[in-house]
Amino acid sequence: MAYHRATRAEIDLQAFQHNLLTLRKYLEPQTQIMAVVKADAYGHGAVPCARIAVENGADSLGVGVIDEGIELRESGLKAPIIILASIFPNEAEDLVRHNLATILCTASLAQALSKEAEKQNKIASIHIKVDTGMNRLGVSPENLPELLNQIHNLKNLKIEAISTHFSSADDEDLSITQIQLEKFNSVLALLRKEGAHTPMVHCANTSALFKFPESRFDMVRPGLILYGALPSPSLQPVLDQEENLEPFQPVMQWKTQVIMAKPVAKGQPVSYSRTFTTKRDSHIATLPIGYADGLHRILANNMDVLIRGKRVPQVGNVCMDMILIDVTGIPDVETGDDVVIFGRQGDQIISVEELAVKGKTLPYEILCNVGKRVPRVYRNG
Ligand SMILES: Cc1ncc(COP(=O)(O)O)c(C=O)c1O
């Protein structure tokens, strides 16, 4: 059955490629790039994005969970893949079988992995994560020497990298990242002093790689910037200062179409629980997109859309499958008219960053939450 859903996420793969190449040009040639394509490439589709990433200069791919790594392997991707949120010991067999690498912070996982790798006659690659202040995953700097000691005797493990992660690189106040970076540098200095072989070093996400050039070490781990969005407004002035940096381009646009448009008299309530009442004789259009598609309910009565090249307000509660917009004064709105939730129409733009601010969240969450039933429509340019 030929099937087309009016609500769709248009993914511009050329913009993704442009963003990767822009970053590649900006970094020193020896700085490796781990393209972070976890969470289905932040909702953009892991396989197509990962393919373009490795074809355009990404040295490795970062995913969140092992299933995402297996999906990429089964799609024929051969590049190194690292599981950033680590794995459970009972996932060691799959990790080794699919030649995936993982973040590692415990001796018990190291033992399970080495045992499994020995069984499969392979060497498992690990990236040790040091906890420098995020207090999420990672071994504390104090316990790192002991962990390294325990790993030292495990023949089937290869320490490929030492890494950490910043808790606050997206924030305006850079002091916390500075402290984490200093802590990480002390760990690295200690390892060198003790004669430990220091493998590859990485820690920088999008914000850190721009705000703290010294955090790039051997490899950076950009995610959001590859999708053409900014983690926070505090990054814009930093990018503006870089004379030779071309603008990054948004990769996803979220669109739908009017399913019905009708007059609604002044004083009429609209949608569930009557949170909006028309203040004049109005024209209201219904759009087939709702919170089941990932459009957060908190945006009700607090977001705009683009239709016929104009910005108009959304009105009433966000339903599971529908929202309503006020198109009063725009002539001839009819079934099938294209509507932009975020993206561009004519010279009007609604950015994912704008929607995130209005939804009291981050662009990350808006992008990742674009639902499974929203088809991704890929465009090349
Ligand atoms: C460990 C790790 N590295 C890198 C990234 C990429 O971050 P960003 O999308 O801010 O570049 C993430 C994303 O959350 C992450 O968890």
The ligand as a MOL file (V3000), in Angstrom:
LIG
                    3D

  0  0  0     0  0            999 V3000
M  V30 BEGIN CTAB
M  V30 COUNTS 16 16 0 0 0
M  V30 BEGIN ATOM
M  V30 1 C 29.3080 10.8990 26.5270 0
M  V30 2 C 28.8080 11.8610 25.5100 0
M  V30 3 N 29.6750 12.4080 24.6410 0
M  V30 4 C 29.2680 13.2800 23.6860 0
M  V30 5 C 27.9400 13.6380 23.5680 0
M  V30 6 C 27.5220 14.6140 22.5010 0
M  V30 7 O 27.0730 15.7990 23.0840 0
M  V30 8 P 26.5630 17.0090 22.1870 0
M  V30 9 O 25.3750 16.5430 21.4820 0
M  V30 10 O 26.2900 18.0900 23.1780 0
M  V30 11 O 27.6930 17.3560 21.2460 0
M  V30 12 C 27.0160 13.1060 24.4590 0
M  V30 13 C 25.6010 13.5020 24.3610 0
M  V30 14 O 24.8600 13.6180 25.2640 0
M  V30 15 C 27.4570 12.1910 25.4540 0
M  V30 16 O 26.5980 11.6390 26.3340 0
M  V30 END ATOM
M  V30 BEGIN BOND
M  V30 1 1 1 2
M  V30 2 1 2 3
M  V30 3 2 2 15
M  V30 4 2 3 4
M  V30 5 1 4 5
M  V30 6 1 5 6
M  V30 7 2 5 12
M  V30 8 1 6 7
M  V30 9 1 7 8
M  V30 10 2 8 9
M  V30 11 1 8 10
M  V30 12 1 8 11
M  V30 13 1 12 13
M  V30 14 1 12 15
M  V30 15 2 13 14
M  V30 16 1 15 16
M  V30 END BOND
M  V30 END CTAB
M  END
